Amino acid sequence: MVKHYLIHYGVKGMQWGVRNGPPYPIEDSVLSKGTELSSVQIKGKTDKEGDWKYTYNSNDQWDRSVYEGPFSQYLKMRGRIETDNAIESIKYQVVKDLKMPTSVQRINEFSSIFKDKGISDSEKSSYLREILDHNQTRYEMGLKHEPDLLDRFSMKPSDITGNKQLRTSAYRSMVSMLDEPNYYSLAKIYRNRISSKFDAMVDDNNVNVYNKVHDPIIVFNVENSLMKIGSKTISNKQINENVDRVRKGMIKDFTIN
């Protein structure tokens, strides 16, 4: 007589964190305790208390290739590091249930900045200028792979709150600024607002946008959210192999055979 059995509900192609249900995706609002995440960084880097960490699902072949390939290459370029074995991938386990905002909540939090009567119009205009200047920098670096609505409009703060397409486009651009809060005032104010309400969020700069990553998660207050459970060094050879894999995958409409 069978007393215990396991039933798996799912279909091929399902993605971690996103459940499709009509008429729209059903988004998880909690990243469960015990979930394993990985993150790449310059070897020996010490996190500061409260640092954010950009993580990925290392069990996903595409995500692993992106973060241990182009993203690792970017870290070396940004840090002006030319030596081998300078990048490491660290595996973490989530130590408590992490509250996460849905896509609507993430964008609404962004929009609320431009509705805030406590922020002057000149400050709001300067935030928009940061976005446009950042977009130009990304374009010059070859990091933009899709048409951007922001290139075709002269934005005003009211555009963010009144035009859904512009709001979404501006939000996605802002997310790519989040790792530099000391340089971008808009990134700093958004980081403070979203992290005061949630523990982690989907990285909209990567998911289905830049390198079509499936499960990119930004974790806030790493010290209280993640526990290190392992690490490995990524060689230049491995980085280059992953870069080639991602390049070929992008040509094949972001699929890996």
C-alpha positions in Angstrom: 0.0 0.0 0.0 1.5 3.4 -1.1 1.3 5.9 1.8 3.5 8.7 0.3 3.6 10.0 -3.3 4.8 13.1 -5.1 2.7 14.9 -7.7 4.3 17.5 -10.0 2.0 20.0 -11.6 3.6 21.8 -14.5 4.5 21.8 -18.2 7.7 22.0 -20.2 8.8 25.6 -20.5 7.5 26.9 -17.2 9.6 29.6 -15.5 10.5 30.0 -11.9 8.5 32.8 -10.4 6.1 33.3 -13.2 2.9 31.3 -13.6 0.8 31.9 -16.7 -2.9 32.2 -16.2 -5.5 33.9 -18.3 -5.6 36.7 -19.1 -2.2 37.7 -17.6 0.8 36.2 -15.8 0.2 35.5 -12.1 3.3 36.9 -10.3 4.7 35.6 -7.1 4.8 38.1 -4.3 7.1 36.1 -2.1 10.5 34.6 -2.7 10.4 31.5 -0.4 12.8 30.7 2.3 15.3 28.0 1.2 15.4 29.2 -2.5 18.9 29.0 -3.9 20.3 32.0 -5.8 23.7 32.8 -7.3 25.6 36.0 -7.9 28.8 36.9 -9.7 31.2 39.5 -8.3 34.9 40.5 -8.4 36.7 38.0 -6.2 37.3 39.1 -2.7 34.7 41.9 -2.8 33.2 42.7 0.6 29.6 43.7 0.7 28.6 46.7 2.8 25.7 46.4 5.2 22.5 46.8 3.4 24.0 46.3 -0.1 21.7 45.2 -2.9 22.8 42.0 -4.7 21.9 41.1 -8.3 21.2 37.4 -8.4 20.2 34.7 -10.9 18.9 31.1 -11.0 22.1 29.0 -11.5 19.9 26.0 -12.4 18.7 27.8 -15.5 21.3 27.3 -18.3 20.6 30.5 -20.1 20.7 32.7 -16.9 23.9 31.0 -15.8 25.5 31.7 -19.2 24.4 35.4 -19.2 25.7 36.1 -15.6 28.8 33.9 -15.9 29.5 35.4 -19.4 28.6 38.9 -20.5 27.8 40.1 -17.0 31.1 38.8 -15.6 32.8 40.4 -18.6 31.1 43.7 -17.8 32.3 43.5 -14.2 35.9 43.1 -15.3 35.6 45.9 -17.8 34.0 48.2 -15.2 36.6 47.3 -12.6 39.4 47.6 -15.2 40.6 44.1 -14.3 42.6 42.2 -16.9 43.8 39.2 -14.9 42.3 35.7 -15.0 40.4 34.1 -12.2 39.2 37.5 -10.9 35.5 36.7 -11.0 33.6 34.3 -8.7 30.1 33.0 -8.6 28.7 32.7 -5.1 25.7 30.5 -4.2 23.3 31.7 -1.6 20.2 30.4 0.2 17.3 32.7 1.1 17.0 32.6 4.9 13.5 33.9 5.2 10.5 34.6 3.0 11.2 37.7 1.0 8.3 40.0 0.1 8.4 41.1 -3.5 6.5 43.7 -5.5 4.6 42.8 -8.7 5.4 44.5 -12.0 2.5 46.9 -11.4 3.7 47.8 -7.9 7.3 48.3 -9.1 6.2 50.8 -11.8 3.6 52.5 -9.6 6.3 53.1 -7.0 8.4 54.8 -9.8 5.4 56.9 -10.9 4.7 58.0 -7.4 8.0 59.9 -7.4 6.6 62.2 -10.1 3.3 62.6 -8.3 5.0 63.5 -5.0 4.1 67.1 -4.1 7.1 67.2 -1.7 9.5 67.0 -4.7 9.9 70.2 -6.7 9.2 70.3 -10.5 12.9 71.2 -11.1 14.0 68.1 -9.2 11.6 65.9 -11.2 12.9 67.4 -14.4 16.5 66.7 -13.4 15.4 63.0 -12.8 14.1 62.8 -16.3 17.4 64.3 -17.6 19.3 61.6 -15.8 17.3 59.0 -17.6 17.8 60.5 -21.0 21.6 61.0 -20.4 21.9 57.4 -19.1 20.1 56.2 -22.2 22.5 58.0 -24.4 25.5 56.5 -22.5 24.0 53.0 -22.9 23.5 53.6 -26.6 27.1 54.7 -27.0 28.2 51.5 -25.2 26.1 49.3 -27.4 23.9 48.1 -24.6 20.6 48.9 -26.1 19.0 46.2 -28.2 15.5 47.5 -28.8 13.8 50.8 -29.9 13.3 53.1 -27.0 10.3 55.4 -26.7 12.3 57.9 -24.7 14.4 58.7 -27.8 11.3 60.1 -29.6 9.9 62.4 -26.9 10.9 65.4 -24.9 9.6 64.2 -21.6 7.9 66.2 -18.9 7.1 64.9 -15.4 3.4 64.7 -16.4 4.3 62.3 -19.2 5.5 59.7 -16.6 2.2 59.8 -14.7 -0.1 60.2 -17.8 1.4 58.1 -20.5 1.6 54.4 -19.8 4.1 53.6 -22.6 6.4 56.4 -21.6 6.2 55.5 -17.9 7.1 51.8 -18.6 10.0 52.8 -20.9 11.3 55.4 -18.4 11.0 52.8 -15.6 13.0 50.2 -17.4 15.7 52.7 -18.1 15.8 53.8 -14.4 16.2 50.2 -13.3 19.5 50.0 -15.1 20.7 52.9 -12.9 20.0 51.2 -9.6 23.5 49.9 -9.1 24.8 53.5 -9.0 22.7 55.3 -6.4 25.5 57.7 -5.5 25.7 58.9 -9.1 22.0 59.0 -10.0 19.6 60.9 -7.6 16.6 59.1 -9.1 18.1 55.7 -8.5 18.8 56.6 -4.9 15.2 57.8 -4.2 13.7 54.8 -5.9 16.0 52.4 -4.0 15.0 54.0 -0.7 11.3 53.8 -1.5 11.1 50.3 -2.8 13.4 48.7 -0.2 11.4 50.3 2.6 8.4 48.3 1.5 9.8 45.1 0.1 12.8 42.7 0.5 13.6 41.9 -3.1 12.4 42.6 -6.7 12.6 41.3 -10.2 15.4 43.0 -12.2 13.4 44.5 -15.0 16.6 45.7 -16.8 17.4 42.0 -17.6 14.2 40.1 -17.6 13.0 39.8 -21.2 14.8 43.1 -22.1 18.6 43.2 -22.2 19.8 39.6 -22.4 16.4 37.9 -22.0 17.2 36.6 -18.5 14.5 34.4 -17.1 14.9 34.8 -13.4 16.9 37.8 -12.4 16.2 38.9 -8.8 17.6 41.9 -6.9 17.8 41.2 -3.2 17.8 44.1 -0.7 19.6 44.1 2.7 21.7 41.1 1.8 23.0 40.6 5.3 19.6 39.7 6.6 18.2 37.9 3.5 20.9 35.6 2.2 23.3 32.9 3.6 26.4 31.9 1.6 26.5 28.2 0.9 29.2 27.9 -1.7 31.4 29.6 -4.3 33.5 28.9 -7.5 36.0 30.9 -9.6 35.1 31.6 -13.2 38.1 31.7 -15.5 38.5 34.0 -18.5 38.1 30.9 -20.7 34.7 30.1 -19.1 33.6 33.7 -19.4 34.5 33.8 -23.1 32.7 30.5 -23.8 29.6 31.8 -22.1 29.8 35.1 -24.0 29.9 33.0 -27.3 27.0 30.9 -26.1 24.9 33.9 -25.3 25.7 35.6 -28.6 24.7 32.5 -30.5 21.6 32.2 -28.4 20.6 35.8 -29.1 20.9 35.2 -32.8 18.7 32.1 -32.5 16.0 34.2 -30.7 17.5 33.6 -27.3 17.3 29.8 -27.3 20.0 27.3 -26.3 20.2 23.8 -27.9 
